[in-house]
Amino acid sequence: MDTRQVEYAIAVADELSFTRAAHRVYAVQSTVSAGVKALETDLGVTLFERDQRGVRLTSAGESVLPALRALAEAEARARIAADPGGELRGELRIGVFSSVSYLALPRVIGEFHRDHPLVDLQLRSASAGSGELANDVRRGRLDLTLFGLPASAAAGLAVHRLSTTRYDVLLPADHELVGRPSIRLADLAKERFVDAPIGFGNRDVLEAALARRGVVRNVTTEVTETAAIPVFVAAGLGIALLPELLIPPNDDVVRVPLTERIDWDFSVVTRTSPGEATRVLLERLRAAY
């Protein structure tokens, strides 16, 4: 059985679209369609129904899909393994946040690449945040991803906490609260907020913590790049609450501790039985934090 054809079929099953599946596996749509058809011929079953309403798994496809996923995972583990000479090789797909330049991740991955040049690294971000990235690990699209939600949000996966950091208040330089040693949530009741969209780990963790305290915010500006939040704060569009680890250097905003302690866990998510390259990178990330 051609493992590339198996990859095509899994991608179509996940995306329920030959076009999106082709984009995901870096192939043209006709190649994906032909590969799936060849796999169906080899298996003697029809995996997908195709009509004007879209693409759907057949009952046979539903039955075969778990075996195809198991085969793909076994193949991936075989590719991403140490050879007799101790050299890692294969493919390692990494999920990252949309803003990572000020974290240790680029440095750690760069060092990994220099030490293990035979591993094909692929970095991908997700527009919907940590939840989508974890789902991509679950579906086999990613081998490892950054994660900013509680471990309970990654059921069936291994969550490796790297760091715990508390939330601070970000203010424009001319804000009336600048100069205080700390700021209470009650002092922010009438403020407008800049934040990431719902679905991003730092936003979801904060919303849950505020809800437990009976606090409701007025979030008027949402940006998908965390690094851009201080820029909008500096422009006077609102204030922000961000984990210390996610606050990039910015001379135009003032950071003040939040009186109430709200913590955010920065983690990495993998499958429960990750490949060798995944384990090596995970250990390096742990050492960096």
VEXVEX-663062 format. One record per residue (C-alpha): residue number from 1; residue in three letters; x, y, z. Coordinates in steps of 0.1 Angstrom, whole numbers, plus 5000, padded with zeros to 4 digits. Layout:
REM residues N
pos/code/u/v/w
NUM/ALA/X/Y/Z $
...
//
This chain:
REM residues 289
pos/code/u/v/w
1/MET/5000/5000/5000 $
2/ASP/5014/5034/4990 $
3/THR/5018/5055/5021 $
4/ARG/5014/5087/5002 $
5/GLN/4980/5075/4990 $
6/VAL/4971/5068/5026 $
7/GLU/4982/5103/5035 $
8/TYR/4959/5117/5008 $
9/ALA/4929/5097/5020 $
10/ILE/4934/5108/5056 $
11/ALA/4937/5145/5045 $
12/VAL/4905/5142/5025 $
13/ALA/4887/5125/5055 $
14/ASP/4898/5153/5078 $
15/GLU/4891/5182/5054 $
16/LEU/4861/5167/5036 $
17/SER/4874/5186/5006 $
18/PHE/4899/5175/4979 $
19/THR/4909/5211/4974 $
20/ARG/4918/5217/5011 $
21/ALA/4934/5182/5013 $
22/ALA/4956/5190/4984 $
23/HIS/4967/5223/5000 $
24/ARG/4974/5205/5033 $
25/VAL/4997/5178/5017 $
26/TYR/5013/5202/4992 $
27/ALA/5000/5184/4961 $
28/VAL/4977/5194/4932 $
29/GLN/4941/5183/4935 $
30/SER/4943/5159/4905 $
31/THR/4972/5141/4922 $
32/VAL/4952/5137/4954 $
33/SER/4921/5125/4936 $
34/ALA/4941/5100/4916 $
35/GLY/4959/5087/4947 $
36/VAL/4926/5082/4966 $
37/LYS/4911/5064/4936 $
38/ALA/4941/5041/4934 $
39/LEU/4939/5034/4971 $
40/GLU/4902/5026/4968 $
41/THR/4910/5002/4940 $
42/ASP/4937/4985/4961 $
43/LEU/4913/4982/4990 $
44/GLY/4883/4971/4970 $
45/VAL/4861/4997/4987 $
46/THR/4848/5032/4981 $
47/LEU/4860/5055/5008 $
48/PHE/4842/5087/4998 $
49/GLU/4810/5098/4982 $
50/ARG/4815/5127/4959 $
51/ASP/4786/5148/4945 $
52/GLN/4775/5185/4942 $
53/ARG/4769/5187/4979 $
54/GLY/4805/5179/4987 $
55/VAL/4826/5150/5000 $
56/ARG/4815/5125/5026 $
57/LEU/4830/5093/5041 $
58/THR/4811/5061/5032 $
59/SER/4804/5036/5059 $
60/ALA/4833/5015/5045 $
61/GLY/4854/5046/5047 $
62/GLU/4844/5051/5084 $
63/SER/4854/5015/5091 $
64/VAL/4888/5017/5072 $
65/LEU/4899/5051/5084 $
66/PRO/4912/5041/5119 $
67/ALA/4934/5014/5103 $
68/LEU/4947/5040/5078 $
69/ARG/4955/5064/5106 $
70/ALA/4974/5037/5125 $
71/LEU/4993/5028/5094 $
72/ALA/5003/5064/5088 $
73/GLU/5014/5069/5124 $
74/ALA/5035/5037/5123 $
75/GLU/5051/5050/5091 $
76/ALA/5058/5084/5107 $
77/ARG/5074/5068/5137 $
78/ALA/5096/5047/5114 $
79/ARG/5107/5078/5094 $
80/ILE/5113/5099/5125 $
81/ALA/5138/5075/5142 $
82/ALA/5175/5074/5149 $
83/ASP/5195/5054/5123 $
84/PRO/5224/5031/5134 $
85/GLY/5247/5061/5132 $
86/GLY/5226/5080/5157 $
87/GLU/5214/5106/5131 $
88/LEU/5178/5117/5134 $
89/ARG/5159/5119/5101 $
90/GLY/5124/5122/5088 $
91/GLU/5097/5149/5091 $
92/LEU/5087/5169/5122 $
93/ARG/5056/5191/5119 $
94/ILE/5054/5218/5146 $
95/GLY/5025/5240/5155 $
96/VAL/5033/5275/5166 $
97/PHE/5015/5306/5178 $
98/SER/5011/5335/5153 $
99/SER/5036/5355/5173 $
100/VAL/5067/5336/5185 $
101/SER/5096/5358/5176 $
102/TYR/5102/5370/5211 $
103/LEU/5099/5336/5227 $
104/ALA/5127/5311/5229 $
105/LEU/5111/5288/5202 $
106/PRO/5129/5302/5171 $
107/ARG/5163/5298/5188 $
108/VAL/5156/5263/5201 $
109/ILE/5143/5251/5167 $
110/GLY/5172/5267/5149 $
111/GLU/5197/5249/5172 $
112/PHE/5177/5216/5166 $
113/HIS/5179/5221/5129 $
114/ARG/5217/5227/5130 $
115/ASP/5222/5196/5151 $
116/HIS/5198/5174/5131 $
117/PRO/5198/5187/5095 $
118/LEU/5183/5154/5081 $
119/VAL/5150/5161/5099 $
120/ASP/5126/5180/5076 $
121/LEU/5111/5207/5099 $
122/GLN/5077/5222/5090 $
123/LEU/5062/5250/5111 $
124/ARG/5025/5259/5109 $
125/SER/5003/5283/5127 $
126/ALA/4965/5282/5133 $
127/SER/4942/5311/5129 $
128/ALA/4919/5298/5156 $
129/GLY/4946/5293/5183 $
130/SER/4955/5265/5207 $
131/GLY/4924/5245/5203 $
132/GLU/4929/5241/5166 $
133/LEU/4966/5233/5170 $
134/ALA/4958/5205/5195 $
135/ASN/4932/5191/5171 $
136/ASP/4958/5190/5144 $
137/VAL/4980/5169/5166 $
138/ARG/4951/5147/5174 $
139/ARG/4943/5142/5137 $
140/GLY/4980/5136/5128 $
141/ARG/4985/5168/5110 $
142/LEU/5011/5179/5135 $
143/ASP/5037/5161/5157 $
144/LEU/5041/5188/5183 $
145/THR/5025/5221/5190 $
146/LEU/5027/5250/5214 $
147/PHE/4996/5251/5237 $
148/GLY/4981/5278/5259 $
149/LEU/4949/5261/5272 $
150/PRO/4945/5240/5303 $
151/ALA/4955/5203/5300 $
152/SER/4918/5193/5302 $
153/ALA/4913/5209/5267 $
154/ALA/4937/5184/5251 $
155/ALA/4919/5151/5259 $
156/GLY/4938/5121/5246 $
157/LEU/4970/5140/5241 $
158/ALA/5001/5144/5262 $
159/VAL/5005/5179/5276 $
160/HIS/5040/5190/5287 $
161/ARG/5040/5222/5308 $
162/LEU/5070/5244/5301 $
163/SER/5063/5274/5322 $
164/THR/5036/5291/5344 $
165/THR/5034/5329/5342 $
166/ARG/5010/5355/5357 $
167/TYR/4989/5381/5339 $
168/ASP/5000/5418/5340 $
169/VAL/4981/5449/5330 $
170/LEU/4993/5468/5299 $
171/LEU/4986/5506/5298 $
172/PRO/4993/5534/5274 $
173/ALA/5020/5557/5288 $
174/ASP/4996/5585/5296 $
175/HIS/4970/5564/5314 $
176/GLU/4958/5577/5347 $
177/LEU/4966/5543/5364 $
178/VAL/5003/5545/5355 $
179/GLY/5025/5548/5386 $
180/ARG/5005/5524/5408 $
181/PRO/5025/5495/5422 $
182/SER/4997/5471/5412 $
183/ILE/4962/5474/5398 $
184/ARG/4930/5456/5409 $
185/LEU/4905/5442/5385 $
186/ALA/4879/5465/5401 $
187/ASP/4900/5495/5389 $
188/LEU/4895/5483/5353 $
189/ALA/4858/5479/5353 $
190/LYS/4851/5508/5329 $
191/GLU/4881/5502/5306 $
192/ARG/4881/5491/5269 $
193/PHE/4903/5461/5262 $
194/VAL/4925/5448/5234 $
195/ASP/4928/5410/5233 $
196/ALA/4932/5380/5211 $
197/PRO/4900/5363/5198 $
198/ILE/4881/5336/5217 $
199/GLY/4899/5303/5211 $
200/PHE/4933/5316/5218 $
201/GLY/4947/5301/5250 $
202/ASN/4956/5333/5268 $
203/ARG/4922/5348/5261 $
204/ASP/4902/5317/5271 $
205/VAL/4922/5312/5303 $
206/LEU/4917/5348/5313 $
207/GLU/4879/5348/5304 $
208/ALA/4874/5317/5326 $
209/ALA/4893/5333/5355 $
210/LEU/4874/5365/5352 $
211/ALA/4841/5347/5350 $
212/ARG/4849/5329/5383 $
213/ARG/4853/5363/5399 $
214/GLY/4821/5377/5383 $
215/VAL/4841/5402/5361 $
216/VAL/4828/5411/5326 $
217/ARG/4851/5431/5303 $
218/ASN/4844/5452/5273 $
219/VAL/4867/5438/5246 $
220/THR/4865/5463/5217 $
221/THR/4896/5453/5197 $
222/GLU/4907/5418/5188 $
223/VAL/4939/5409/5171 $
224/THR/4953/5375/5162 $
225/GLU/4989/5384/5167 $
226/THR/4997/5387/5204 $
227/ALA/5027/5409/5196 $
228/ALA/5004/5435/5181 $
229/ILE/4983/5439/5213 $
230/PRO/5008/5463/5229 $
231/VAL/5008/5484/5197 $
232/PHE/4971/5489/5199 $
233/VAL/4973/5497/5236 $
234/ALA/5000/5523/5228 $
235/ALA/4976/5538/5202 $
236/GLY/4950/5544/5229 $
237/LEU/4925/5518/5217 $
238/GLY/4923/5501/5251 $
239/ILE/4943/5484/5278 $
240/ALA/4953/5447/5279 $
241/LEU/4958/5418/5303 $
242/LEU/4985/5395/5291 $
243/PRO/5007/5367/5306 $
244/GLU/5042/5380/5313 $
245/LEU/5057/5355/5290 $
246/LEU/5037/5368/5260 $
247/ILE/5045/5405/5265 $
248/PRO/5070/5416/5239 $
249/PRO/5094/5445/5245 $
250/ASN/5076/5478/5238 $
251/ASP/5087/5513/5251 $
252/ASP/5053/5528/5244 $
253/VAL/5033/5509/5270 $
254/VAL/5036/5505/5307 $
255/ARG/5034/5471/5324 $
256/VAL/5019/5470/5359 $
257/PRO/5013/5438/5380 $
258/LEU/4977/5427/5385 $
259/THR/4968/5426/5422 $
260/GLU/4948/5394/5418 $
261/ARG/4970/5365/5407 $
262/ILE/4958/5349/5375 $
263/ASP/4982/5322/5360 $
264/TRP/4987/5310/5325 $
265/ASP/5004/5277/5316 $
266/PHE/5026/5276/5285 $
267/SER/5028/5240/5273 $
268/VAL/5036/5218/5244 $
269/VAL/5012/5191/5232 $
270/THR/5022/5158/5215 $
271/ARG/5006/5124/5210 $
272/THR/5010/5100/5238 $
273/SER/5036/5080/5219 $
274/PRO/5057/5106/5201 $
275/GLY/5085/5099/5177 $
276/GLU/5122/5102/5185 $
277/ALA/5126/5136/5169 $
278/THR/5096/5149/5187 $
279/ARG/5110/5137/5220 $
280/VAL/5144/5153/5213 $
281/LEU/5128/5187/5205 $
282/LEU/5106/5185/5235 $
283/GLU/5135/5180/5259 $
284/ARG/5152/5210/5243 $
285/LEU/5121/5231/5249 $
286/ARG/5119/5220/5285 $
287/ALA/5155/5230/5290 $
288/ALA/5149/5264/5275 $
289/TYR/5121/5272/5300 $
//
